[in-house]
Amino acid sequence: MTSTSVAATGSSVLDLLAWSRSLTDPGLRAAVETMPSELRLGVGYHLGWWDKDGVPAHGDGGKAIRPALVLLAARAVGGTAEHAVPAAVAVELVHNFSLVHDDIMDGDTVRRHRPTTWAAFGVPQAILVGDAMLALACQVLAKDGGVHAAEAVRWLSGYVLALCRGQSADIAFENRAAVDLADCVAMAADKTGALLSGACALGALMGGATAGQVTRLSQFGRHLGMVFQLIDDLLGIWGSPQATGKPAGNDLLVGKKSLPVAAAVASGTQAGDELAGYYARAERPRPDEIGHLAMLVETAGGRDWARRTADSELIAAEQQLTAARCKPDAAGELLMLAHLIGHRDR
């Protein structure tokens, strides 16, 4: 499929993601092939291309939502998706760098239904794999970003710094008995919103957007980032292990102060107070307590709050997209992707 409108063909959002993959994957593989073999093995393993011994595999490489946002944002402002491929590759590398390091910091041993990179190769090597992907992302943009290369690298670096600020806040929350809901929202806006905002802004930049369009599409992505994090946090408590690739109630098991938990604790309800008591304990919850904790979050209104807030953020994203005055076909495709983010199960 070429850059001709996917929506115009009557295709589904899955076709849209497959189209994005077909454009991004060759550039991603070509970039990874330039890496030293010791690092290339770990990167390809994380991306699902092969097993830890380098034997080709058909692993789950993720949904590839961020590169799709890059390509569609470029089309939405009148550019071509093909011209934005280097930015899509860079954004996908940055996203995966953050996942590798996230898994180390969170102690997660499973991602996409198999051992995480650090569980397979050890922490030191996984740190280097993540670092290498970040460096490679900047190299791809600097080498292939054309007239926008310098500006694109500067912007990407800014989004990575915001992502790191959000991750730093998330780690700091682990040592606090309670987390203010506003602080939790601000953390999510950085940790998840920054890169989705960056994907849309970089795509618009590569597509030749006006300054106003870049700003509007950046805000569109930022609101989508909040939607993504809210749904991610709901799945972290109530998601199916078969769909998410993680244990049931994983976020509760590791004591994560996610958005639904923060909302529940701030509710002033009896269930919220009881939940706060569990989180104030020195030890993490036991596996046999997870069902009760999930019930407390729901009873205190955390689940409903997260779902309502995700719906509100989705509406705000749509408003920013409308204000950007994009090409109708590409705008429709971006909306398809936005609704996938807001109603996904993994």
Secondary structure, 3 states (H helix, E strand, C coil): CCCCCCHHHCCCHHHHHHHHHHHHHHHHHHHHHCCCHHHHHHHHHHCCCECCCCCECCCCCCCCHHHHHHHHHHHHCCCCCHHHHHHHHHHHHHHHHHHHHHHHHHCCCEECCEECHHHHHCHHHHHHHHHHHHHHHHHHHHHHCHHHHHHHHHHHHHHHHHHHHHHHHHHHHCCCCCCCHHHHHHHHHHHCHHHHHHHHHHHHHHCCCCHHHHHHHHHHHHHHHHHHHHHHHHHHHHCCHHHHCCCCCHHHHCCCCCHHHHHHHCCCCHHHHHHHHHHHCCCCCCHHHHHHHHHHHHHCCHHHHHHHHHHHHHHHHHHHHHHCCCCHHHHHHHHHHHHHHHCCCC
